Amino acid sequence: MLNRFISDMKKYFSYAKYSAKSDLKSEVASSYLNWLWWILDPLLFMLVYTFIAVIIFRSKTQYFPIFVFVGLTLWNFFNKNVQGSVKMVRQNSSIVSKVYIPKYILILQKMLENGFKMMISFLLVFIMMVLYRVPVTWNVLYLIPIFIVLVMLTFGLSCIVLHFGVFVDDLHNVMIVVLRLMFYMSGIFYSIGNRLQDPYKSIMIYGNPMSLLIESTRNCLIYSSLPYRIGLAGWGVVSLILCMIGIKLIYSYENSYVKVM
């Protein structure tokens, strides 16, 4: 399976990259602001959450606008890819019914597209860090393993829900509820570490991969501290297993997808 996966990635990666680039261009083709929407969209959400937390709930979290922006950026990448994968085969039926393409390449295409937007958002994060004079330490290098785990986790889960989404029509509605619950439990606009005490704090952070990734990113990027390294390693292993399961499911059943549709 590994050899086939590597071979297919070499063969179809150019297609995924070209399709992602085309989708990005078509997304802003009819907009007056064009690519500026990729900046305005997360920025406006950050302003809304900052207003609610600071003005209404009187949050005193240090560097709160950056705090929220980091959480939203990671969550948007994860959420858009996983939720979009549920109906991805059906939405691309005109392609998959005519030519063979490993169905996870469709996921890779969307991950490249949303990953580009995530990088733009993180560019804004670094600009905001300069404006707020946030001290930067070598701990920022932990962003590399954090992003690797995020990508593997997103890809693995997306492959699994893509497979089951072909056979279960109601999975899309179920995933909306699950991801919404996960959003509120991931500490997007509040700090789990400051709000909860053990054992609930550990359960919320280590039990939810997105809360662990978000808290770890904030620690090493904004607050000059270490990420949750044990949890990061653990979820890295789990994410790798999810990737293997998702790819095996797709390889085993992708020939029957067209028949089901």
C-alpha positions in Angstrom: 0.0 0.0 0.0 2.8 2.4 0.9 4.6 1.9 -2.5 1.3 2.5 -4.3 0.6 5.6 -2.3 4.1 7.1 -3.0 3.7 6.2 -6.7 0.3 7.8 -6.9 1.4 10.9 -5.1 4.2 11.4 -7.6 1.8 10.9 -10.5 -1.1 13.0 -9.3 0.4 15.7 -7.1 0.8 18.1 -10.1 -3.0 17.7 -10.8 -3.8 18.5 -7.2 -1.6 21.6 -7.2 -3.0 22.8 -10.5 -6.6 22.3 -9.4 -6.0 24.1 -6.1 -4.5 27.0 -8.0 -7.4 27.1 -10.4 -9.9 27.0 -7.6 -8.2 29.9 -5.8 -8.3 32.0 -8.9 -12.0 31.2 -9.7 -12.9 31.9 -6.1 -12.0 35.6 -6.3 -12.5 36.1 -10.1 -15.9 37.8 -9.7 -15.1 39.7 -6.5 -14.1 43.4 -6.4 -11.7 42.8 -3.6 -10.2 39.7 -5.1 -7.6 38.0 -2.9 -8.1 40.6 -0.1 -11.1 38.5 1.0 -8.6 35.8 2.1 -7.3 38.4 4.6 -10.5 40.1 5.5 -12.5 36.9 6.2 -10.4 35.7 9.2 -9.6 39.2 10.3 -13.3 40.1 10.6 -14.1 37.0 12.6 -11.2 37.8 14.9 -12.6 41.3 15.4 -16.0 39.9 16.3 -14.7 37.4 18.8 -12.4 40.0 20.3 -15.2 42.4 20.8 -17.4 39.8 22.4 -14.7 38.5 24.7 -13.1 41.8 25.7 -16.0 44.2 25.7 -18.9 41.9 26.8 -17.2 39.2 28.9 -14.2 41.4 30.0 -11.5 38.9 29.1 -8.0 40.0 30.2 -6.1 37.4 28.2 -2.7 38.8 27.1 -2.4 39.6 23.4 -6.1 38.5 23.0 -6.5 39.5 19.3 -3.5 37.3 18.3 -4.7 34.6 20.7 -8.1 34.4 18.9 -6.6 34.7 15.4 -4.3 31.8 16.0 -7.2 29.6 17.2 -9.4 30.6 14.2 -6.7 30.0 11.7 -5.9 26.5 12.8 -9.6 25.6 13.2 -10.6 26.9 9.8 -8.0 24.8 8.1 -9.1 21.6 10.0 -12.9 22.3 9.8 -13.1 23.3 6.1 -11.1 20.2 5.0 -12.8 17.6 7.2 -16.4 18.9 6.6 -15.8 19.4 2.9 -14.6 15.9 2.5 -17.9 14.3 3.4 -19.5 15.0 0.1 -16.3 15.4 -2.0 -16.8 12.3 -4.1 -20.4 13.2 -5.0 -19.5 16.8 -5.8 -16.7 15.7 -8.1 -18.8 12.9 -9.7 -18.2 14.3 -13.2 -14.4 13.7 -12.7 -14.4 10.4 -10.8 -16.9 8.7 -13.1 -14.9 9.4 -16.2 -11.2 9.1 -15.3 -9.4 7.3 -12.5 -7.8 9.4 -9.8 -7.1 8.3 -6.2 -9.9 9.9 -4.3 -7.6 11.2 -1.6 -6.1 13.5 -4.3 -9.3 15.4 -4.1 -8.6 15.9 -0.4 -5.1 16.9 -1.1 -6.3 19.5 -3.6 -8.5 21.2 -1.0 -5.8 21.0 1.7 -3.4 22.8 -0.6 -6.1 25.5 -1.2 -6.9 25.9 2.4 -3.3 25.6 3.4 -2.5 28.6 1.2 -5.2 30.6 3.0 -3.8 29.5 6.4 -0.3 30.7 5.5 -1.8 34.1 4.6 -3.5 34.2 8.0 -0.3 33.3 9.8 1.5 36.1 7.9 -1.0 38.4 9.5 -0.3 36.8 12.9 3.4 37.6 12.5 2.5 41.2 11.6 0.3 41.5 14.6 3.1 40.1 16.8 5.4 42.9 15.6 2.7 45.5 16.3 2.0 44.2 19.8 5.7 43.7 20.4 5.4 40.0 21.3 8.7 38.5 22.3 9.9 35.7 20.0 12.0 32.8 21.3 13.4 29.6 19.7 10.3 27.8 20.9 8.7 29.1 17.7 10.5 26.3 15.9 7.9 23.9 17.5 5.5 25.2 14.9 7.0 22.7 12.4 6.0 19.5 14.3 2.7 21.2 15.2 1.9 21.8 11.5 3.0 18.3 10.6 0.6 16.8 13.1 -2.2 19.1 12.0 -1.8 18.1 8.3 -1.6 14.4 9.1 -4.7 14.6 11.4 -6.7 16.6 8.9 -5.7 14.3 6.0 -6.4 11.1 7.9 -9.8 12.2 9.2 -10.7 13.6 5.8 -10.0 10.3 4.1 -12.1 8.4 6.5 -15.1 10.7 6.3 -14.8 10.9 2.5 -15.1 7.1 2.4 -18.1 6.8 4.7 -19.7 9.9 3.2 -20.2 8.0 -0.1 -22.3 5.4 1.6 -24.0 7.4 4.4 -26.0 10.4 3.2 -26.7 11.7 6.8 -23.0 11.8 7.7 -22.8 15.4 6.5 -25.4 16.5 9.1 -23.7 14.4 11.8 -20.3 16.0 11.1 -21.8 19.5 11.3 -22.9 18.8 14.8 -19.7 17.0 15.8 -17.5 19.7 14.5 -19.6 22.4 16.1 -19.2 20.7 19.4 -15.5 20.3 18.8 -15.2 24.0 18.0 -16.6 25.1 21.4 -14.4 22.5 23.2 -11.2 23.6 21.4 -10.7 26.9 23.2 -10.9 29.1 20.1 -11.8 32.3 22.1 -10.9 31.2 25.6 -7.9 29.5 27.3 -8.6 26.0 28.5 -5.5 26.1 30.7 -6.8 29.2 32.6 -10.4 28.1 32.8 -10.1 24.6 34.0 -8.3 22.6 36.6 -7.0 19.0 36.5 -8.2 16.5 35.7 -10.7 18.3 33.4 -8.0 20.5 32.0 -5.9 17.5 30.9 -9.0 15.7 29.5 -10.0 18.7 27.4 -6.4 19.4 26.1 -5.1 15.8 25.5 -8.5 14.3 24.6 -9.2 16.9 21.8 -6.4 17.1 19.2 -7.5 20.6 18.1 -7.4 22.1 21.6 -3.9 20.6 22.0 -2.6 22.0 18.7 -4.2 25.4 19.3 -2.9 25.7 22.9 0.6 24.4 21.8 0.8 27.0 19.0 -0.2 29.8 21.3 2.4 28.7 23.9 5.4 28.6 21.6 4.4 31.5 19.3 2.9 34.1 21.7 3.8 33.2 25.3 7.4 31.9 24.8 6.7 28.6 26.4 6.8 24.9 25.4 4.0 23.1 23.6 2.4 20.0 25.0 5.2 17.8 23.6 3.9 14.4 25.0 0.4 15.1 23.6 1.9 16.3 20.3 3.9 13.0 19.9 0.9 10.9 20.9 -1.5 12.6 18.5 1.2 12.4 15.8 1.2 8.6 16.1 -2.7 8.5 16.1 -2.8 10.8 13.1 -0.4 8.5 11.2 -2.6 5.6 12.0 -5.7 7.5 10.8 -3.9 8.3 7.6 -3.1 4.6 7.0 -6.7 3.6 7.8 -8.1 6.3 5.5 -5.9 5.5 2.6 -6.5 1.7 2.9 -10.3 2.3 3.0 -10.1 4.4 -0.2 -7.9 2.0 -2.0 -10.1 -1.0 -1.0 -13.5 0.5 -1.9 -13.0 3.4 -4.4 -14.0 1.3 -7.4 -17.5 0.9 -5.9 -18.0 4.7 -5.2 -19.3 5.3 -8.7 -21.8 2.5 -8.4 -23.2 3.9 -5.1 -23.5 7.4 -6.5 
